[in-house]
Amino acid sequence: MRMVLTARIPTPTGNELIQNGELSKILESAYAALRPEAAYFTLGDGERTAFFYFDMRESSQMPTLLESFFLDLNAKVSLQPVMNADELRTGLSELMSGT
């Protein structure tokens, strides 16, 4: 299932990780584990924020995919399913046909 993982990195943690050169390494490791179809980086509520859009096959993947965000980044993490436009069209079509 396509998911979006949102990770908000507290400013003090992010500052420390940038200064010691670890932030890019941690994010590259997360990118390799998630293999996202897209990743975006911005600010959210004044904190460094990352959005990763990826496919999660089973909920049992959550610990291996998410723990580094908690442990390494001290991040606030959210995870939710998302659809692209084609999936929305299919879902709405199925809704209208009653299947």
Sequence and secondary structure as in RCSB ss.txt:
>XXXX:A:sequence
MRMVLTARIPTPTGNELIQNGELSKILESAYAALRPEAAYFTLGDGERTAFFYFDMRESSQMPTLLESFFLDLNA
KVSLQPVMNADELRTGLSELMSGT
>XXXX:A:secstr
 EEEEEEEE HHHHHHHHHTT HHHHHHHHHHHH  SEEEEEEETTEEEEEEEEE S GGGHHHHHHHHHHHH  
EEEEEE   HHHHHHHHHHHHHT 
